[in-house]
Amino acid sequence: MVDELLWLEMLLKGIAGGMLLAAPTLTAAVLGWPRPGAAFWPRLLGALLIGIAIASALNAKAATPRGLALGGSVAINLAAAAFLLATAILQPPATRRGRLLTWLLAAGLFLLSLIEIALAAA
């Protein structure tokens, strides 16, 4: 089950990172979020997400996972969820779609973190 969860992490973060790296302003527009003035920061985030996805994939393939594993994934997911919640509360996106997607992403990351914590404790 842990391997499948790490592969899910890799898939989700890889797709999000690839979208932000390839088309940051289009991705922001589709999600209903504010468009970045410069594409540097969204692309940097995209590159980081791709790196996290690769780390998750390597840990899922390893016979004895080390490094990121579930603890790192929980930390990353909770930090991202906290950022999204703070954004949704303090500076919500202008569109209804943006607000909905921000809340859904935050809830999804939080739920994924809870599942990872439960699996790590088992």
FILODO-330508 format. One record per atom (N, C-alpha, C): x, y, z; atom name; residue number from 1. Coordinates in steps of 0.05 Angstrom, whole numbers, plus 5000, padded with zeros to 4 digits. Layout:
<recs>
   east   north     up   atomo   num
      X       Y      Z      CA   NUM
...
</recs>
This chain:
<recs>
   east   north     up   atomo   num
   5016    4976   5000       N     1
   5000    5000   5000      CA     1
   5017    5025   5000       C     1
   5040    5025   5014       N     2
   5058    5048   5015      CA     2
   5068    5054   4987       C     2
   5076    5033   4972       N     3
   5086    5037   4945      CA     3
   5066    5051   4927       C     3
   5041    5041   4929       N     4
   5020    5053   4913      CA     4
   5015    5083   4920       C     4
   5017    5089   4946       N     5
   5013    5116   4955      CA     5
   5036    5134   4945       C     5
   5060    5124   4945       N     6
   5083    5139   4935      CA     6
   5081    5143   4905       C     6
   5070    5123   4890       N     7
   5066    5126   4862      CA     7
   5044    5147   4856       C     7
   5023    5147   4873       N     8
   5003    5167   4870      CA     8
   5014    5195   4874       C     8
   5031    5198   4895       N     9
   5045    5223   4899      CA     9
   5061    5232   4875       C     9
   5076    5213   4864       N    10
   5092    5218   4840      CA    10
   5075    5227   4817       C    10
   5053    5214   4813       N    11
   5036    5221   4790      CA    11
   5024    5248   4794       C    11
   5012    5254   4817       N    12
   4999    5280   4821      CA    12
   5019    5303   4820       C    12
   5041    5300   4834       N    13
   5061    5322   4834      CA    13
   5075    5325   4807       C    13
   5079    5303   4793       N    14
   5091    5304   4766      CA    14
   5073    5318   4746       C    14
   5048    5313   4747       N    15
   5029    5326   4729      CA    15
   5027    5356   4735       C    15
   5023    5362   4761       N    16
   5022    5390   4769      CA    16
   5047    5405   4762       C    16
   5070    5393   4768       N    17
   5096    5406   4762      CA    17
   5100    5410   4732       C    17
   5092    5390   4716       N    18
   5095    5392   4687      CA    18
   5077    5414   4676       C    18
   5053    5416   4686       N    19
   5035    5438   4677      CA    19
   5046    5465   4684       C    19
   5056    5468   4708       N    20
   5066    5494   4717      CA    20
   5092    5501   4702       C    20
   5109    5481   4696       N    21
   5134    5486   4683      CA    21
   5129    5493   4653       C    21
   5111    5479   4640       N    22
   5106    5483   4612      CA    22
   5089    5508   4606       C    22
   5069    5513   4622       N    23
   5050    5535   4616      CA    23
   5039    5547   4641       C    23
   5055    5563   4655       N    24
   5047    5573   4681      CA    24
   5023    5592   4680       C    24
   5022    5610   4660       N    25
   5000    5629   4659      CA    25
   4974    5615   4650       C    25
   4976    5596   4631       N    26
   4952    5581   4623      CA    26
   4941    5564   4646       C    26
   4959    5551   4661       N    27
   4951    5535   4684      CA    27
   4936    5552   4704       C    27
   4947    5576   4710       N    28
   4934    5594   4729      CA    28
   4906    5602   4719       C    28
   4904    5608   4693       N    29
   4879    5616   4681      CA    29
   4858    5593   4683       C    29
   4866    5569   4676       N    30
   4848    5546   4677      CA    30
   4838    5541   4705       C    30
   4856    5544   4725       N    31
   4849    5539   4753      CA    31
   4833    5562   4765       C    31
   4832    5585   4751       N    32
   4818    5608   4762      CA    32
   4834    5623   4783       C    32
   4860    5620   4783       N    33
   4877    5633   4802      CA    33
   4889    5658   4789       C    33
   4900    5677   4805       N    34
   4912    5701   4794      CA    34
   4935    5693   4775       C    34
   4937    5707   4753       N    35
   4958    5702   4734      CA    35
   4984    5714   4745       C    35
   5006    5699   4743       N    36
   5031    5709   4752      CA    36
   5042    5731   4734       C    36
   5055    5751   4746       N    37
   5066    5772   4729      CA    37
   5090    5762   4713       C    37
   5107    5746   4726       N    38
   5129    5734   4713      CA    38
   5127    5704   4716       C    38
   5135    5689   4696       N    39
   5132    5660   4696      CA    39
   5154    5646   4713       C    39
   5173    5661   4723       N    40
   5196    5649   4737      CA    40
   5186    5633   4762       C    40
   5170    5644   4779       N    41
   5162    5631   4804      CA    41
   5144    5607   4799       C    41
   5124    5609   4782       N    42
   5109    5584   4777      CA    42
   5126    5562   4764       C    42
   5145    5570   4747       N    43
   5162    5549   4735      CA    43
   5181    5537   4756       C    43
   5190    5554   4775       N    44
   5207    5543   4796      CA    44
   5191    5523   4813       C    44
   5166    5530   4819       N    45
   5149    5512   4834      CA    45
   5145    5486   4818       C    45
   5140    5489   4792       N    46
   5137    5465   4775      CA    46
   5161    5447   4776       C    46
   5185    5459   4774       N    47
   5209    5443   4775      CA    47
   5212    5429   4802       C    47
   5206    5443   4824       N    48
   5207    5430   4850      CA    48
   5187    5407   4853       C    48
   5163    5411   4842       N    49
   5143    5389   4843      CA    49
   5153    5365   4827       C    49
   5165    5370   4804       N    50
   5176    5347   4789      CA    50
   5198    5333   4804       C    50
   5215    5348   4818       N    51
   5236    5336   4834      CA    51
   5224    5319   4857       C    51
   5203    5329   4869       N    52
   5190    5313   4890      CA    52
   5177    5288   4878       C    52
   5166    5291   4855       N    53
   5154    5267   4841      CA    53
   5175    5246   4836       C    53
   5198    5255   4826       N    54
   5220    5236   4821      CA    54
   5230    5223   4847       C    54
   5232    5239   4868       N    55
   5240    5227   4894      CA    55
   5220    5206   4904       C    55
   5194    5212   4900       N    56
   5173    5193   4908      CA    56
   5176    5167   4891       C    56
   5181    5170   4865       N    57
   5183    5147   4848      CA    57
   5208    5130   4856       C    57
   5230    5143   4861       N    58
   5254    5129   4869      CA    58
   5250    5114   4896       C    58
   5236    5126   4915       N    59
   5231    5113   4940      CA    59
   5212    5090   4937       C    59
   5193    5093   4919       N    60
   5174    5071   4915      CA    60
   5188    5047   4902       C    60
   5208    5051   4886       N    61
   5223    5030   4873      CA    61
   5244    5017   4890       C    61
   5253    5032   4911       N    62
   5275    5022   4928      CA    62
   5266    4999   4945       C    62
   5285    4980   4949       N    63
   5279    4957   4966      CA    63
   5275    4966   4995       C    63
   5292    4984   5004       N    64
   5290    4996   5031      CA    64
   5288    5026   5028       C    64
   5264    5037   5027       N    65
   5260    5065   5022      CA    65
   5275    5082   5043       C    65
   5289    5102   5033       N    66
   5302    5122   5050      CA    66
   5296    5149   5039       C    66
   5301    5169   5054       N    67
   5298    5196   5044      CA    67
   5269    5206   5047       C    67
   5257    5215   5026       N    68
   5231    5227   5026      CA    68
   5210    5210   5040       C    68
   5205    5186   5030       N    69
   5186    5167   5041      CA    69
   5160    5181   5050       C    69
   5146    5168   5068       N    70
   5119    5179   5076      CA    70
   5122    5204   5093       C    70
   5142    5205   5110       N    71
   5145    5228   5128      CA    71
   5149    5254   5112       C    71
   5166    5252   5092       N    72
   5171    5276   5075      CA    72
   5146    5283   5059       C    72
   5132    5263   5049       N    73
   5108    5269   5034      CA    73
   5087    5282   5052       C    73
   5084    5273   5077       N    74
   5065    5285   5095      CA    74
   5073    5315   5100       C    74
   5098    5320   5104       N    75
   5107    5348   5109      CA    75
   5101    5366   5085       C    75
   5107    5356   5061       N    76
   5103    5372   5037      CA    76
   5073    5376   5033       C    76
   5057    5355   5036       N    77
   5028    5358   5032      CA    77
   5015    5376   5052       C    77
   5023    5374   5077       N    78
   5012    5392   5098      CA    78
   5020    5421   5093       C    78
   5045    5426   5085       N    79
   5054    5453   5079      CA    79
   5038    5465   5056       C    79
   5035    5449   5035       N    80
   5019    5458   5012      CA    80
   4990    5463   5019       C    80
   4978    5446   5035       N    81
   4950    5449   5043      CA    81
   4947    5474   5060       C    81
   4967    5479   5078       N    82
   4965    5503   5095      CA    82
   4968    5528   5078       C    82
   4985    5528   5058       N    83
   4988    5551   5041      CA    83
   4962    5556   5025       C    83
   4950    5535   5015       N    84
   4925    5538   5000      CA    84
   4902    5547   5017       C    84
   4901    5537   5042       N    85
   4880    5547   5060      CA    85
   4884    5576   5067       C    85
   4909    5584   5073       N    86
   4914    5612   5079      CA    86
   4907    5630   5055       C    86
   4914    5621   5031       N    87
   4907    5636   5007      CA    87
   4876    5638   5004       C    87
   4862    5616   5008       N    88
   4833    5615   5005      CA    88
   4820    5634   5025       C    88
   4831    5637   5049       N    89
   4819    5653   5070      CA    89
   4827    5682   5067       C    89
   4853    5687   5064       N    90
   4864    5715   5065      CA    90
   4862    5729   5039       C    90
   4866    5715   5017       N    91
   4866    5728   4990      CA    91
   4854    5708   4970       C    91
   4827    5704   4972       N    92
   4815    5684   4955      CA    92
   4816    5691   4926       C    92
   4818    5671   4909       N    93
   4817    5677   4880      CA    93
   4791    5691   4872       C    93
   4792    5706   4851       N    94
   4770    5723   4843      CA    94
   4746    5706   4832       C    94
   4752    5684   4820       N    95
   4731    5668   4807      CA    95
   4720    5646   4826       C    95
   4696    5638   4822       N    96
   4684    5617   4838      CA    96
   4699    5591   4833       C    96
   4706    5586   4808       N    97
   4722    5562   4801      CA    97
   4748    5561   4816       C    97
   4762    5584   4817       N    98
   4787    5586   4831      CA    98
   4784    5580   4861       C    98
   4763    5592   4873       N    99
   4758    5587   4902      CA    99
   4752    5558   4907       C    99
   4735    5546   4891       N   100
   4728    5518   4894      CA   100
   4752    5500   4891       C   100
   4768    5504   4870       N   101
   4791    5487   4866      CA   101
   4812    5490   4888       C   101
   4815    5514   4898       N   102
   4834    5519   4920      CA   102
   4826    5503   4945       C   102
   4800    5504   4952       N   103
   4790    5489   4975      CA   103
   4792    5459   4970       C   103
   4785    5450   4946       N   104
   4786    5422   4940      CA   104
   4815    5411   4941       C   104
   4834    5426   4930       N   105
   4862    5418   4931      CA   105
   4872    5417   4959       C   105
   4866    5437   4975       N   106
   4874    5437   5003      CA   106
   4863    5413   5018       C   106
   4837    5407   5014       N   107
   4824    5384   5027      CA   107
   4836    5358   5018       C   107
   4842    5356   4992       N   108
   4854    5332   4981      CA   108
   4881    5327   4992       C   108
   4898    5347   4994       N   109
   4925    5344   5005      CA   109
   4923    5337   5034       C   109
   4905    5349   5049       N   110
   4902    5342   5077      CA   110
   4893    5313   5081       C   110
   4874    5304   5065       N   111
   4865    5277   5066      CA   111
   4887    5257   5059       C   111
   4902    5264   5038       N   112
   4925    5247   5030      CA   112
   4945    5245   5053       C   112
   4950    5267   5067       N   113
   4968    5267   5090      CA   113
   4958    5249   5112       C   113
   4932    5250   5118       N   114
   4920    5233   5138      CA   114
   4924    5203   5131       C   114
   4920    5196   5106       N   115
   4923    5169   5097      CA   115
   4952    5161   5100       C   115
   4971    5178   5093       N   116
   4999    5172   5095      CA   116
   5007    5169   5125       C   116
   4997    5185   5142       N   117
   5002    5183   5171      CA   117
   4992    5156   5181       C   117
   4968    5149   5173       N   118
   4956    5123   5182      CA   118
   4973    5100   5172       C   118
   4983    5101   5148       N   119
   4999    5079   5137      CA   119
   5026    5078   5151       C   119
   5038    5101   5157       N   120
   5064    5102   5170      CA   120
   5062    5091   5198       C   120
   5039    5095   5211       N   121
   5036    5086   5239      CA   121
   5030    5056   5240       C   121
   5020    5045   5218       N   122
   5012    5017   5218      CA   122
   5036    4998   5217       C   122
</recs>
